[in-house]
Amino acid sequence: MYLASTALSATQPDTLTNASLRALVSSNRGSSVLSKPTEWRSRGSLQSSLSEVCGLLTIAAPEYSSEENILFQHVHYKTGKRIHTIGQNFDTLYIVNSGFLKIVWTDEYGSEQVLGFPMKGDLLGIDAIHSKRHATELVALSDCDLILLPYKTFSNLGRKYAELEQCILSVMSRELVREQSHIRMLNALGAEAKVARFLTELGERYSQLGYSGKVYNLRMTRLEIASYLGLAIETVSRTLSAFHELGLIAVYQRQIDIIDAKSLTNFRKLPQSKPNINITPIANTKITGRKEKILGTSIAKKCLPQWKKESAVIAV
């Protein structure tokens, strides 16, 4: 049996060096080669066959003889761990088997931009094939399980099986189309419509994975959503509150309930809002301590903007 890589636990360092990855690859059938066998710990069933990998990528697996039973190993990462960093040498592709991640790009001034939120079934690392170095960093937003695909091994399989090579190119094209769709959305839609589109597309991804597309948890923070959509965090928070008030969604901390999916899908712009101020003057009354605090809270709530669903701009 040929092992394309070996399993690591989440307790290992954030990134894998090229030397480590090369040590993980076995060129001998019937055995796996580890440079330091006692240094790593395996947990559970951490091997995936080529057919399982293809199934995860939703592509057809090539027919191959049973003696060429190639297995790809998994690696576990805890929340907040980095899978690879900017400038790190490239020699491995990743498939998300479970969990949620974010792709982050950092400019020369240290400003970060979130470029994506990979989920189960996504192929990662293809942007580094040309330069052989990663231009972004990949960070786990939750405990996640990734399948390692050594690039040379996978490309050799593609040359051996023409149908597999076509499927791999199809997966890469799918990722490119998704990125282009995101760029069009950023350029064409207004702020509130971007948030609406983000919520509906995230729900669609959950549905494709077999989960509920109507009720789900946001694994990312409001700040990360704002960075991904090119908005201010205040805009994202205000828009989510407005959608909640309009009855399009229900927000419970990080849980999102999609109530009116059709209106949310076609949403374009929030109506103009006016502060709902209704303050009764209090004459000849001394307000101190707790009464002053309660009155201030009441006034603050009444000054919040009010929206009406029927005046929102929704495309038909």
C-alpha positions as CSV (number, residue, x, y, z in Angstrom):
1,M,0.0,0.0,0.0
2,Y,1.3,3.4,-0.9
3,L,0.8,6.3,1.6
4,A,0.9,9.7,0.0
5,S,1.4,11.4,3.3
6,T,1.0,10.7,7.0
7,A,-1.4,12.0,9.7
8,L,-0.6,14.7,12.2
9,S,-2.4,15.7,15.3
10,A,-3.6,19.3,16.1
11,T,-0.9,19.6,18.7
12,Q,1.8,19.9,16.0
13,P,3.2,23.3,15.0
14,D,1.1,25.6,12.9
15,T,2.8,24.9,9.6
16,L,4.6,22.0,7.9
17,T,8.1,22.4,6.5
18,N,9.0,21.1,3.1
19,A,11.5,18.7,4.8
20,S,8.7,17.3,7.0
21,L,6.3,16.9,4.1
22,R,9.0,15.1,2.0
23,A,9.6,12.8,5.0
24,L,5.9,12.0,4.9
25,V,5.9,10.7,1.4
26,S,6.6,7.0,0.9
27,S,7.8,5.8,-2.5
28,N,7.6,2.1,-1.4
29,R,4.5,-0.1,-1.8
30,G,3.4,-1.9,1.3
31,S,4.9,0.4,3.9
32,S,4.9,4.0,5.0
33,V,8.0,6.0,5.8
34,L,8.2,8.4,8.8
35,S,11.3,10.3,9.7
36,K,10.4,10.3,13.4
37,P,7.6,7.8,14.0
38,T,7.3,8.6,17.7
39,E,6.9,12.3,17.1
40,W,3.4,12.2,15.7
41,R,0.2,10.7,17.0
42,S,-2.6,9.4,14.8
43,R,-6.3,9.6,15.9
44,G,-9.1,7.6,14.4
45,S,-9.5,6.7,10.7
46,L,-7.1,9.2,9.1
47,Q,-6.7,7.7,5.7
48,S,-8.8,8.5,2.5
49,S,-8.6,6.5,-0.7
50,L,-8.4,8.2,-4.1
51,S,-12.1,7.5,-4.7
52,E,-13.0,9.1,-1.3
53,V,-11.0,12.1,-2.2
54,C,-12.7,12.4,-5.6
55,G,-16.1,12.0,-3.9
56,L,-15.3,14.8,-1.5
57,L,-14.4,17.0,-4.5
58,T,-17.6,15.8,-6.3
59,I,-15.7,14.5,-9.3
60,A,-15.6,11.0,-10.8
61,A,-12.9,8.7,-9.6
62,P,-10.7,6.9,-12.2
63,E,-10.7,3.2,-12.4
64,Y,-7.4,1.7,-11.1
65,S,-6.3,-1.7,-10.0
66,S,-6.6,-2.8,-6.4
67,E,-2.8,-3.1,-6.1
68,E,-2.5,0.6,-6.6
69,N,-4.5,1.5,-3.5
70,I,-3.2,5.0,-2.9
71,L,-4.2,6.5,0.5
72,F,-4.0,10.2,1.4
73,Q,-3.6,11.1,5.1
74,H,-5.3,13.7,7.2
75,V,-4.1,16.5,9.4
76,H,-6.0,18.0,12.3
77,Y,-5.9,21.6,13.3
78,K,-7.3,23.4,16.4
79,T,-9.2,26.6,16.1
80,G,-6.9,29.5,15.4
81,K,-4.1,27.4,14.0
82,R,-2.4,28.4,10.8
83,I,-2.2,25.7,8.1
84,H,0.3,27.7,6.0
85,T,1.7,31.2,6.1
86,I,2.5,33.9,3.5
87,G,5.7,33.1,1.7
88,Q,5.8,29.5,2.7
89,N,7.1,27.0,0.0
90,F,4.3,25.2,-1.8
91,D,4.3,21.5,-2.4
92,T,0.9,20.3,-1.0
93,L,-2.7,20.9,-1.9
94,Y,-5.4,20.6,0.8
95,I,-9.0,19.3,0.8
96,V,-11.3,20.4,3.6
97,N,-12.8,17.2,5.1
98,S,-14.5,19.0,8.0
99,G,-14.4,22.4,9.7
100,F,-14.3,26.0,8.6
101,L,-11.3,28.2,7.7
102,K,-10.4,31.6,6.4
103,I,-8.0,32.7,3.7
104,V,-6.2,36.0,4.7
105,W,-4.0,38.3,2.6
106,T,-1.8,40.8,4.3
107,D,-0.2,43.8,2.6
108,E,3.1,45.5,3.2
109,Y,1.6,47.7,5.8
110,G,0.1,44.9,7.9
111,S,-3.5,45.4,6.8
112,E,-5.4,42.1,6.5
113,Q,-8.0,41.2,3.9
114,V,-10.2,38.1,4.2
115,L,-10.4,36.5,0.8
116,G,-12.6,33.5,1.5
117,F,-14.2,31.1,4.0
118,P,-13.4,27.5,2.8
119,M,-15.7,24.7,3.9
120,K,-16.0,21.0,3.4
121,G,-15.1,19.8,-0.1
122,D,-13.0,22.9,-1.0
123,L,-9.6,22.4,-2.7
124,L,-7.0,24.8,-1.3
125,G,-3.5,25.9,-2.3
126,I,-4.0,26.0,-6.1
127,D,-3.1,29.7,-6.1
128,A,0.5,28.8,-5.2
129,I,1.1,26.4,-8.0
130,H,2.5,29.1,-10.3
131,S,4.9,30.8,-7.9
132,K,5.6,27.8,-5.7
133,R,5.0,30.0,-2.7
134,H,1.8,30.8,-0.8
135,A,0.7,34.4,-1.2
136,T,-1.9,34.1,1.6
137,E,-2.3,32.3,4.9
138,L,-4.9,29.7,5.8
139,V,-6.3,29.8,9.4
140,A,-8.7,27.4,11.1
141,L,-11.9,29.1,12.3
142,S,-12.9,25.9,14.0
143,D,-11.4,22.5,14.7
144,C,-10.9,21.1,11.2
145,D,-9.7,18.1,9.4
146,L,-7.7,18.5,6.1
147,I,-6.6,15.9,3.6
148,L,-3.0,16.4,2.4
149,L,-2.5,16.0,-1.4
150,P,1.2,16.2,-2.2
151,Y,1.2,18.1,-5.5
152,K,3.7,15.9,-7.3
153,T,1.8,12.8,-6.3
154,F,-1.5,14.2,-7.4
155,S,-0.1,15.6,-10.7
156,N,1.5,12.3,-11.5
157,L,-1.9,10.6,-11.0
158,G,-3.4,13.2,-13.4
159,R,-0.9,12.3,-16.1
160,K,-1.6,8.6,-15.6
161,Y,-5.3,8.9,-15.7
162,A,-6.5,11.5,-18.3
163,E,-10.1,11.5,-16.9
164,L,-8.7,12.4,-13.4
165,E,-6.7,15.3,-14.9
166,Q,-9.8,16.7,-16.5
167,C,-11.7,16.5,-13.3
168,I,-8.9,18.2,-11.4
169,L,-8.9,21.0,-13.9
170,S,-12.7,21.2,-13.5
171,V,-12.4,21.6,-9.7
172,M,-9.8,24.4,-10.2
173,S,-12.1,26.1,-12.7
174,R,-15.0,25.8,-10.2
175,E,-12.9,27.7,-7.6
176,L,-12.0,30.3,-10.1
177,V,-15.6,30.9,-11.1
178,R,-16.5,31.2,-7.4
179,E,-13.8,33.9,-6.9
180,Q,-14.9,35.8,-10.0
181,S,-18.5,35.7,-8.8
182,H,-17.4,37.3,-5.5
183,I,-15.5,40.0,-7.3
184,R,-18.6,40.8,-9.4
185,M,-20.7,41.0,-6.3
186,L,-18.3,43.4,-4.6
187,N,-18.3,45.7,-7.6
188,A,-22.0,45.5,-8.5
189,L,-24.0,45.5,-5.2
190,G,-24.5,48.0,-2.5
191,A,-23.5,47.5,1.1
192,E,-26.8,46.0,2.4
193,A,-27.2,43.8,-0.7
194,K,-23.7,42.4,-0.2
195,V,-24.6,41.3,3.3
196,A,-27.9,39.7,2.0
197,R,-26.0,37.9,-0.7
198,F,-23.4,36.6,1.7
199,L,-26.1,35.2,4.0
200,T,-28.0,33.5,1.2
201,E,-24.9,32.0,-0.5
202,L,-23.7,30.7,2.9
203,G,-27.0,29.1,3.4
204,E,-26.8,27.5,-0.1
205,R,-23.3,26.1,0.8
206,Y,-24.7,24.6,4.0
207,S,-27.6,23.0,2.0
208,Q,-25.2,21.5,-0.5
209,L,-23.3,19.9,2.4
210,G,-26.5,18.3,3.7
211,Y,-27.0,20.8,6.6
212,S,-29.9,23.2,7.1
213,G,-29.6,26.3,4.8
214,K,-32.2,28.1,6.9
215,V,-30.7,27.9,10.3
216,Y,-27.0,28.0,10.8
217,N,-24.2,29.4,12.9
218,L,-21.7,32.0,11.6
219,R,-18.2,30.6,12.3
220,M,-16.6,33.9,11.4
221,T,-16.8,37.2,13.3
222,R,-18.6,40.4,12.2
223,L,-15.2,41.9,11.6
224,E,-14.1,39.0,9.3
225,I,-17.4,39.3,7.4
226,A,-16.8,43.0,7.0
227,S,-13.3,42.4,5.7
228,Y,-14.5,39.8,3.2
229,L,-17.3,42.1,1.9
230,G,-15.1,45.2,1.8
231,L,-17.3,47.0,4.4
232,A,-17.0,48.6,7.8
233,I,-17.9,46.4,10.8
234,E,-20.5,49.0,11.8
235,T,-22.2,48.5,8.4
236,V,-22.4,44.8,8.8
237,S,-23.8,45.0,12.3
238,R,-26.3,47.7,11.4
239,T,-27.5,45.7,8.3
240,L,-28.0,42.5,10.3
241,S,-30.0,44.4,12.8
242,A,-32.1,46.0,10.1
243,F,-32.7,42.6,8.4
244,H,-33.8,41.3,11.8
245,E,-36.2,44.2,12.3
246,L,-37.6,43.8,8.8
247,G,-38.4,40.1,9.5
248,L,-36.0,38.8,6.8
249,I,-33.8,37.0,9.3
250,A,-33.6,36.3,13.1
251,V,-30.3,36.9,14.7
252,Y,-29.3,35.1,18.0
253,Q,-25.7,36.0,18.6
254,R,-24.0,33.9,15.9
255,Q,-27.0,31.9,14.9
256,I,-28.8,33.1,11.8
257,D,-32.4,32.0,11.0
258,I,-33.4,32.8,7.4
259,I,-37.1,33.7,7.6
260,D,-37.8,35.2,4.1
261,A,-35.3,33.7,1.8
262,K,-36.9,35.0,-1.4
263,S,-36.8,38.6,-0.3
264,L,-33.3,38.3,1.1
265,T,-32.1,36.8,-2.2
266,N,-33.5,39.7,-4.2
267,F,-32.7,42.4,-1.6
268,R,-31.1,45.6,-3.0
269,K,-31.3,48.5,-0.6
270,L,-32.6,49.4,2.9
271,P,-35.2,52.2,3.0
272,Q,-34.3,55.6,4.5
273,S,-34.7,55.4,8.2
274,K,-35.6,58.2,10.7
275,P,-34.9,58.2,14.4
276,N,-38.1,57.3,16.4
277,I,-37.7,60.0,19.0
278,N,-40.6,60.4,21.5
279,I,-39.3,62.1,24.6
280,T,-41.7,63.6,27.1
281,P,-40.3,66.7,28.8
282,I,-40.0,66.4,32.5
283,A,-40.3,69.7,34.2
284,N,-39.4,70.6,37.8
285,T,-38.1,67.0,38.4
286,K,-34.8,66.2,39.8
287,I,-33.3,63.1,38.0
288,T,-30.4,61.5,39.7
289,G,-28.8,58.1,40.0
290,R,-30.7,55.1,38.7
291,K,-33.6,57.0,37.3
292,E,-31.3,59.1,35.1
293,K,-29.7,55.9,33.9
294,I,-33.0,54.2,33.1
295,L,-34.3,57.3,31.3
296,G,-31.1,57.5,29.2
297,T,-31.4,53.8,28.2
298,S,-35.1,54.4,27.2
299,I,-34.2,57.5,25.1
300,A,-31.3,55.6,23.4
301,K,-33.6,52.8,22.4
302,K,-36.2,55.2,21.0
303,C,-33.5,56.9,19.0
304,L,-32.6,53.8,17.1
305,P,-33.4,53.9,13.3
306,Q,-36.7,52.2,12.4
307,W,-37.3,50.4,9.1
308,K,-40.4,49.2,7.4
309,K,-40.2,46.1,5.2
310,E,-42.7,47.4,2.6
311,S,-40.4,50.4,1.8
312,A,-37.2,48.3,1.3
313,V,-35.9,47.9,-2.2
314,I,-36.3,44.3,-3.3
315,A,-35.8,43.2,-6.9
316,V,-38.7,41.3,-8.5
